[in-house]
Amino acid sequence: MLDLERARQSADQKIVPVALEARPGPVDLGGVTVNTWSYGDAVPGPQIRLRAGDLLRADLRNSLPQPTTIHWHGIALRNDMDGVPVLTQDPVAPGMTFRYEFTTPDPGTYIFHPHVGTQLDRGLYGTLIVEDPAEPGDYDDELVVVFDDWVDGTGRDPDQVLAGLKANGMGGMGGMGGDMQGMGEMEGMQMPQSEALGGDAGDVSYPYYVANGRVSAAAQTFGGKPGQRIRLRMINIGGDTAFRVGVPGVPMTVTHTDGFPVRPVSAPTVLLGMGERVDAVITLSDQSLPLVGIAEGKGGAAHVTLNVGPRSTTTVEAAVADLVSRPTVAAAGLVAAEQVVLADRTPDVVHDLEIAGPANRYTWTINGQTYDPSRGLPVSEGQRVRLRFVNTTSMFHPMHLHGHTFQVRNAAVPGPRKDTVNVLPKTTIEVDFDADNPGQWLTHCHNIYHGEAGMMTVVSYVG
């Protein structure tokens, strides 16, 4: 155990035990039953809730036919608990168990999922909510909503989607399931487009989109009363889809992104790249309305019904039409709250990460190379590090750094503290972080198919 971890622990530290079993089996998405892989036959898996400073002790049993791991997305934790096979641990073999044990240092909205192959695009994910004991809690209730794109068990699984993308050599409808799955192999099909995403909206078309594991025809209902203030914790766990999220006619006050507070801003919708999280507060109206996640550029949606009594006359289709006509806020453009702004400091090292692809039958690269766990970006403990994500492609890439949070560099104001930032086509985003958690830390595109096709590298340093 690292000295840093020992220092965080104390005799009176609360230990939160969790048992997770990854296993195959049927899951009901709301009238649509799919055979998938999940934690305990539920999608999302169990919600883990604890306080900052608590010790999470999670025992994973692998009942899958493949090795697996758990990555605790967004948590600045011990490197040997980060869940990246080969890089930080041996994958957990079928029939075996593994104990993840670490202190949760920062409050916020987090997720957990595997980091083996395309397993993320099945049902293997859950939410990790780290509460702040000092937070005033200026709201009446809380709703956690996970938006996801779904293909597994619909006649195709994510491994087959990736194989189809590689065989086709390009994206564009590559994951379409059911009776239309053959369309994914047709050359020259128009890829979905989004002005908000600056171009291509994804490589894979999905037969379903779900919110908290439910298709819109059988959406989850959240009960409330008119005038109540609800904290929304909104998460995109999708494999290839950005979600535009909002409630028609009800403005959101955005308060956090990727767990860290921002200067509050009112927004009709927010745009979430894969792996991003946004917290916001809304005031419930006097009619039931849908909280909608629109599959940006792809023509689909999922929702949760905010039920306050009278049946709403607003259909989901009308809500989507309203929300796509409204401005949307991207998390990268938010402003960090004063208490989480990094101290002003000239970077000690700057690394450019040039994002390119697809090439050579669906190959995605960073600095012209595909992922090699033995090769990384050298930094030293104690340095201020600047990463420059240079997107040379026609598609957006949510770039995620393990084990740290960074500050997005904006021109005039301090950008948000994040661990995942959506880099639009032909743009460059600079982020700064302090090298205060030694280890081998993956940084990669959170589009699961881009990552598995090569778009990953390592930030490497020792204590």
C-alpha positions in Angstrom: 0.0 0.0 0.0 1.3 3.4 -0.8 2.4 5.8 2.0 -0.2 8.3 0.7 -2.9 5.7 1.2 -1.7 4.9 4.7 -1.8 8.6 5.5 -5.4 8.8 4.4 -6.5 6.0 6.6 -7.1 6.3 10.3 -8.4 4.0 13.1 -11.9 5.5 12.9 -12.1 5.4 9.1 -15.4 4.0 7.9 -15.1 0.8 5.8 -17.8 0.3 3.2 -18.0 -3.3 2.0 -19.5 -4.1 -1.4 -19.9 -7.4 -3.2 -20.0 -7.4 -7.0 -20.5 -10.4 -9.3 -20.0 -9.9 -13.0 -22.1 -12.6 -14.8 -24.0 -13.3 -18.0 -27.8 -13.5 -18.0 -31.0 -11.9 -19.2 -31.8 -8.3 -18.4 -35.2 -6.6 -19.0 -34.8 -3.2 -20.5 -38.5 -2.5 -20.2 -40.3 -5.0 -22.5 -37.0 -5.7 -24.3 -35.1 -8.7 -22.8 -31.5 -9.0 -23.7 -28.8 -11.5 -22.8 -25.9 -9.4 -21.6 -23.2 -9.2 -18.9 -24.0 -7.2 -15.8 -23.3 -6.9 -12.1 -26.0 -8.9 -10.4 -28.4 -9.1 -13.3 -29.2 -5.4 -13.1 -28.5 -2.4 -15.4 -27.1 -0.2 -14.0 -25.4 -2.3 -11.4 -25.6 -1.6 -7.6 -25.2 2.0 -6.7 -22.3 2.5 -4.3 -22.7 5.5 -2.0 -20.2 6.5 0.7 -18.6 9.7 2.0 -15.3 11.3 1.1 -12.6 9.8 3.2 -14.3 6.4 3.6 -12.6 3.2 2.6 -14.3 1.3 -0.2 -13.8 -2.5 0.0 -15.2 -4.0 -3.2 -15.0 -7.8 -3.7 -15.4 -8.7 -7.4 -16.3 -12.3 -8.4 -15.9 -13.0 -12.1 -18.6 -15.4 -13.4 -18.0 -14.3 -17.0 -16.5 -16.4 -19.7 -13.7 -13.8 -20.1 -11.3 -12.1 -17.8 -12.4 -8.8 -16.4 -11.5 -5.9 -14.2 -13.2 -2.8 -12.6 -12.0 0.7 -13.3 -13.2 3.4 -10.9 -13.7 6.2 -13.4 -12.7 9.6 -12.1 -11.3 8.5 -8.7 -7.8 9.6 -7.8 -7.0 6.3 -6.2 -4.0 3.9 -5.7 -2.5 2.8 -9.0 -2.8 -0.9 -8.2 -6.6 -0.5 -7.8 -7.2 1.3 -11.1 -8.3 -1.8 -13.0 -6.3 -1.6 -16.2 -5.2 -5.1 -17.3 -1.4 -5.5 -17.7 -0.7 -1.9 -16.8 -2.0 -1.9 -13.2 -3.2 -5.5 -12.5 -3.6 -9.0 -13.9 -7.1 -9.4 -15.2 -9.4 -11.3 -13.0 -9.8 -14.8 -14.6 -13.2 -16.5 -14.9 -14.1 -18.1 -11.6 -11.7 -15.9 -9.6 -12.2 -13.0 -7.2 -10.3 -9.8 -6.6 -10.6 -7.2 -3.8 -10.5 -3.5 -4.7 -9.7 -1.4 -1.6 -9.0 2.3 -1.6 -9.9 5.6 0.1 -12.3 7.8 -1.8 -10.6 11.2 -1.7 -13.0 13.6 -3.5 -16.8 14.0 -3.3 -18.7 13.8 -6.6 -20.5 11.7 -9.2 -18.4 8.8 -10.5 -18.9 5.5 -12.3 -17.3 2.0 -12.4 -16.9 -0.3 -15.4 -14.5 -2.9 -16.8 -11.4 -2.0 -18.8 -11.1 -5.2 -20.8 -11.9 -5.2 -24.5 -15.4 -3.9 -25.3 -17.0 -5.1 -22.1 -18.0 -1.5 -21.3 -20.6 -1.6 -24.1 -22.4 -4.4 -22.4 -24.3 -3.9 -19.1 -21.3 -3.9 -16.8 -21.5 -0.5 -15.1 -22.7 1.1 -12.0 -22.6 4.5 -10.2 -20.3 5.5 -7.4 -21.6 8.5 -5.4 -19.1 10.1 -3.0 -20.9 12.5 -0.6 -19.4 15.6 0.9 -20.2 15.7 4.6 -19.7 19.5 4.6 -22.0 20.2 1.6 -25.0 22.3 2.5 -27.4 20.3 0.3 -29.6 23.1 -1.0 -32.1 20.7 -2.6 -35.0 18.4 -1.5 -34.2 15.2 -3.3 -31.7 13.6 -5.7 -31.9 11.7 -8.9 -29.1 9.7 -10.5 -29.6 9.1 -14.2 -27.3 7.0 -16.4 -27.7 7.3 -20.2 -26.5 4.5 -22.4 -26.5 3.3 -26.0 -27.5 -0.4 -26.3 -26.6 -3.1 -28.8 -25.7 -6.2 -26.7 -28.1 -9.1 -27.0 -30.0 -7.6 -30.0 -28.5 -10.0 -32.5 -25.0 -8.5 -32.2 -22.6 -7.9 -29.3 -19.9 -5.3 -28.9 -17.1 -7.6 -30.0 -18.9 -8.2 -33.3 -19.5 -4.4 -33.7 -15.7 -3.8 -33.3 -15.0 -6.6 -35.8 -17.4 -5.0 -38.3 -15.9 -1.6 -37.9 -12.4 -3.1 -38.6 -13.7 -5.1 -41.5 -15.4 -2.1 -43.0 -12.5 0.2 -42.3 -14.7 3.1 -41.3 -17.6 3.9 -38.9 -21.0 4.9 -40.1 -23.8 2.6 -38.9 -21.4 -0.1 -37.9 -23.3 -1.3 -34.9 -26.9 -1.4 -36.1 -28.6 -4.4 -34.6 -31.6 -6.5 -35.3 -33.0 -6.8 -38.9 -30.9 -3.8 -40.1 -27.5 -5.0 -38.9 -26.4 -5.8 -42.4 -26.6 -2.1 -43.3 -23.5 -1.6 -41.1 -21.3 -3.3 -43.8 -22.4 -1.1 -46.6 -19.7 1.3 -47.8 -20.4 4.9 -48.3 -23.3 5.3 -45.8 -23.6 8.8 -44.3 -22.3 9.0 -40.8 -24.6 10.7 -38.3 -23.8 14.5 -38.0 -24.2 17.0 -35.2 -23.5 20.7 -35.3 -22.9 20.7 -31.5 -20.3 18.0 -31.9 -18.7 19.8 -34.8 -19.1 17.0 -37.3 -19.4 13.2 -37.1 -21.7 12.1 -34.2 -20.4 8.6 -34.0 -19.4 5.4 -35.7 -22.1 3.1 -34.4 -25.9 3.2 -34.7 -27.7 1.5 -31.9 -31.1 -0.1 -31.9 -31.9 1.2 -28.4 -31.0 4.0 -26.0 -31.7 3.6 -22.3 -31.9 5.8 -19.2 -31.2 3.8 -16.0 -31.5 0.7 -18.0 -34.9 1.3 -19.4 -36.1 2.1 -22.9 -38.4 5.1 -23.3 -41.5 2.9 -23.8 -41.1 1.7 -20.2 -39.2 4.7 -18.7 -38.4 4.9 -15.0 -40.6 7.2 -13.0 -39.3 9.6 -10.4 -41.9 10.9 -7.9 -41.9 14.4 -6.7 -44.0 17.4 -5.8 -44.3 20.8 -7.6 -41.7 23.3 -6.5 -39.3 20.7 -5.1 -35.6 21.3 -5.9 -34.0 18.1 -7.3 -30.3 17.5 -7.7 -29.7 15.6 -10.9 -26.5 13.5 -11.3 -26.4 12.9 -15.0 -23.9 10.3 -16.4 -23.1 9.2 -20.0 -21.8 5.6 -19.9 -22.4 5.1 -23.7 -19.9 3.4 -26.0 -20.2 5.7 -29.0 -22.9 8.3 -28.3 -23.0 11.8 -26.9 -26.2 12.7 -25.1 -27.9 16.1 -25.0 -29.9 16.2 -21.7 -32.6 18.5 -20.5 -36.2 18.9 -19.4 -38.5 20.9 -21.7 -39.4 24.3 -20.3 -37.4 23.7 -17.1 -34.0 25.4 -16.9 -31.1 23.5 -15.2 -28.6 25.2 -12.9 -25.4 23.4 -13.6 -23.3 23.0 -10.4 -20.7 20.3 -11.0 -18.9 18.4 -13.7 -16.9 15.2 -13.2 -17.4 15.6 -9.5 -16.0 19.1 -9.1 -18.0 22.3 -8.5 -18.3 25.0 -11.1 -19.7 28.5 -11.0 -23.4 27.9 -11.3 -24.9 28.5 -14.8 -28.4 28.2 -16.1 -28.8 26.0 -19.2 -31.7 24.5 -21.1 -29.6 21.5 -22.0 -26.2 20.1 -21.4 -24.1 18.0 -23.8 -22.3 14.9 -22.3 -19.6 13.0 -24.0 -18.9 9.4 -23.1 -17.5 9.2 -19.6 -18.6 12.8 -18.6 -20.8 13.6 -15.7 -22.7 16.8 -14.9 -24.7 17.7 -11.8 -27.5 20.2 -12.0 -30.4 21.4 -9.9 -33.9 21.9 -11.3 -37.2 23.0 -9.7 -40.1 20.6 -10.5 -43.0 22.2 -12.4 -46.6 21.6 -11.8 -46.9 18.9 -14.5 -45.1 15.6 -15.1 -42.3 16.0 -17.6 -39.5 13.9 -19.1 -35.8 14.3 -18.3 -34.6 13.4 -21.8 -31.2 12.2 -23.1 -31.1 12.8 -26.8 -28.6 10.6 -28.7 -26.9 13.6 -30.3 -27.1 13.3 -34.1 -28.4 9.8 -34.1 -32.2 10.3 -34.0 -32.9 8.4 -30.7 -33.6 9.2 -27.1 -34.1 7.8 -23.6 -35.8 9.5 -20.6 -36.9 9.3 -17.0 -40.4 10.7 -16.2 -40.4 13.3 -13.5 -43.9 12.6 -12.0 -45.6 15.3 -10.0 -49.2 14.2 -10.5 -51.1 15.4 -13.5 -50.2 13.5 -16.7 -48.1 15.7 -19.0 -49.4 16.7 -22.4 -45.8 16.9 -23.5 -44.8 13.7 -25.4 -41.2 12.5 -25.5 -41.2 13.3 -29.2 -42.3 16.9 -28.5 -39.7 17.2 -25.8 -37.0 16.1 -28.1 -38.1 18.6 -30.8 -38.1 21.4 -28.2 -34.7 20.5 -26.7 -32.8 20.2 -30.0 -33.9 23.7 -30.8 -32.4 25.1 -27.6 -28.8 26.1 -26.9 -26.7 23.4 -25.2 -23.8 23.8 -22.8 -20.6 21.8 -23.1 -18.9 20.9 -19.9 -15.5 22.0 -21.1 -16.8 25.6 -21.4 -17.8 25.9 -17.7 -15.8 27.9 -15.1 -14.3 26.2 -12.1 -15.5 27.2 -8.6 -12.9 29.3 -6.9 -12.1 26.6 -4.2 -11.0 24.0 -6.8 -9.0 26.2 -9.1 -5.4 25.0 -9.5 -2.7 27.4 -8.2 -1.3 29.4 -11.1 1.9 27.7 -12.2 4.0 27.4 -15.3 4.0 23.9 -16.5 7.2 21.9 -16.0 6.5 19.6 -19.0 4.1 19.8 -21.9 3.0 16.8 -23.9 1.1 17.0 -27.2 -1.3 14.2 -27.9 -2.2 14.2 -31.6 -5.4 12.3 -32.2 -5.7 10.7 -35.6 -7.8 8.1 -37.5 -9.4 6.1 -38.7 -6.8 4.6 -40.9 -5.6 1.1 -41.9 -9.0 -0.7 -41.4 -10.2 1.3 -38.4 -7.0 2.2 -36.6 -7.1 5.2 -34.2 -3.8 6.6 -32.9 -2.2 9.0 -30.4 1.0 10.6 -31.8 0.9 8.2 -34.7 1.0 5.1 -32.5 -1.5 2.6 -31.2 -1.6 1.6 -27.6 1.5 -0.1 -26.1 1.4 -0.4 -22.3 5.2 -0.4 -22.2 5.4 3.0 -23.9 4.2 6.3 -22.3 4.6 10.0 -21.7 7.3 10.6 -19.1 6.6 13.0 -16.2 8.1 13.4 -12.8 6.4 13.5 -9.4 5.7 17.0 -8.3 5.6 18.5 -11.8 2.8 20.6 -13.2 2.0 18.8 -16.4 0.2 20.2 -19.4 -1.5 17.9 -21.9 -2.5 19.3 -25.3 -5.2 17.2 -27.0 -4.8 18.0 -30.7 -7.8 16.5 -32.6 -6.9 16.1 -36.3 -10.0 14.1 -37.1 -13.6 14.8 -38.2 -15.1 13.3 -35.0 -15.3 14.3 -31.3 -13.2 12.4 -28.7 -13.9 12.4 -25.0 -10.4 12.1 -23.6 -10.0 10.6 -20.1 -7.1 10.7 -17.7 -6.9 8.1 -15.0 -5.9 8.8 -11.4 -6.1 12.6 -11.6 -8.3 15.6 -12.2 -7.1 18.3 -14.6 -8.0 21.9 -15.2 -9.2 22.8 -18.6 -7.4 25.9 -19.9 -9.7 28.5 -21.2 -8.7 31.9 -22.5 -10.0 34.3 -19.9 -11.3 32.3 -17.0 -10.2 29.1 -15.2 -11.8 26.2 -16.9 -13.5 23.3 -15.0 -11.8 20.6 -13.1 -12.4 17.4 -14.9 -11.1 13.9 -15.7 -12.8 13.6 -19.1 -12.9 16.4 -21.7 -14.7 16.3 -25.0 -12.3 17.4 -27.8 -14.2 18.5 -30.9 -13.0 18.0 -34.5 -10.0 20.1 -35.7 -9.6 21.7 -32.3 -7.0 21.6 -29.5 -7.8 21.6 -25.8 -5.1 22.1 -23.2 -5.4 20.7 -19.6 -3.1 21.0 -16.6 -2.7 18.7 -13.7 -0.3 18.1 -10.8 1.7 14.9 -10.8 0.9 14.0 -7.2 -0.2 10.4 -7.6 2.6 8.2 -8.9 1.9 5.3 -11.1 1.1 4.1 -14.7 -2.0 6.0 -15.7 -3.9 5.4 -18.8 -5.2 8.3 -20.9 -7.5 7.5 -23.8 -10.5 8.2 -25.8 -13.7 7.1 -24.0 -15.3 6.0 -27.2 -14.8 2.3 -26.5 -14.3 1.4 -30.1 -11.6 4.1 -30.6 -9.8 3.0 -27.5 -9.8 -0.6 -28.5 -8.7 0.3 -32.0 -5.5 2.0 -30.5 -6.4 5.4 -29.1 -4.8 5.0 -25.7 -1.4 5.9 -24.1 0.1 6.1 -20.7 1.2 8.9 -18.4 4.0 7.3 -16.4 5.9 8.4 -13.2 7.2 7.0 -10.0 7.3 8.3 -6.4 
